[in-house]
Amino acid sequence: MPSFGKLIDKAKQLAGKHPDQVDKGVGKAEQVADEKTGGTHDSLIQEGGDRAEGYMGTQEPGTPGQETGNQ
């Protein structure tokens, strides 16, 4: 059985090949979370989405909210 780290690496590799699908999925997750919270945490939800895309390496460099190496 592969290690968790190898699974993460594989997910990042696939995300890099399909950034449009990652963006679409993260956008849908943000929309659902926003609906569930009644829009009360929209900035936190957006930040979480940005961080997810940054972690997966699919966010454009310099985009607000992107990880800058401080983890």
C-alpha positions as CSV (number, residue, x, y, z in Angstrom):
1,M,0.0,0.0,0.0
2,P,1.4,3.4,-0.9
3,S,2.2,5.9,1.8
4,F,0.1,8.9,2.4
5,G,2.8,11.2,1.2
6,K,3.0,9.3,-2.1
7,L,-0.8,9.7,-2.5
8,I,-0.5,13.4,-1.9
9,D,2.3,13.7,-4.5
10,K,0.1,11.8,-7.0
11,A,-2.9,14.1,-6.3
12,K,-0.7,17.1,-6.9
13,Q,0.7,15.7,-10.1
14,L,-2.9,15.0,-11.4
15,A,-4.0,18.5,-10.3
16,G,-1.1,20.0,-12.2
17,K,-2.3,18.3,-15.3
18,H,-6.0,19.4,-14.8
19,P,-5.9,22.8,-13.1
20,D,-9.3,23.8,-14.7
21,Q,-11.0,20.8,-13.0
22,V,-9.4,21.6,-9.7
23,D,-10.6,25.2,-10.0
24,K,-14.1,24.1,-10.8
25,G,-14.1,21.6,-7.9
26,V,-12.8,24.1,-5.4
27,G,-15.3,26.7,-6.7
28,K,-18.2,24.3,-6.2
29,A,-17.0,23.4,-2.7
30,E,-16.8,27.2,-1.8
31,Q,-20.3,27.7,-3.2
32,V,-21.7,24.8,-1.1
33,A,-19.9,26.0,2.1
34,D,-21.2,29.6,1.5
35,E,-24.7,28.3,1.1
36,K,-24.5,26.1,4.2
37,T,-23.2,29.0,6.3
38,G,-25.6,31.5,4.9
39,G,-22.8,33.7,3.6
40,T,-21.6,34.5,7.0
41,H,-18.0,33.3,6.5
42,D,-17.4,34.1,2.8
43,S,-13.9,35.6,3.3
44,L,-12.8,32.5,5.3
45,I,-14.3,30.2,2.7
46,Q,-12.5,32.1,-0.1
47,E,-9.2,32.0,1.8
48,G,-9.6,28.2,2.3
49,G,-10.2,27.8,-1.4
50,D,-7.2,29.9,-2.3
51,R,-5.1,27.9,0.1
52,A,-6.3,24.6,-1.3
53,E,-5.5,25.7,-4.9
54,G,-2.1,27.0,-3.7
55,Y,-1.3,23.7,-1.9
56,M,-2.2,21.7,-5.0
57,G,-0.1,24.1,-7.1
58,T,-2.9,25.1,-9.5
59,Q,-3.1,28.8,-8.5
60,E,-1.4,31.4,-10.6
61,P,1.8,32.8,-9.0
62,G,1.1,36.1,-7.2
63,T,-2.6,35.4,-6.7
64,P,-3.8,36.7,-3.3
65,G,-4.0,34.0,-0.7
66,Q,-1.4,31.8,-2.3
67,E,1.0,30.0,0.0
68,T,4.4,31.7,0.0
69,G,6.4,28.8,1.5
70,N,5.4,29.6,5.1
71,Q,3.7,26.5,6.3
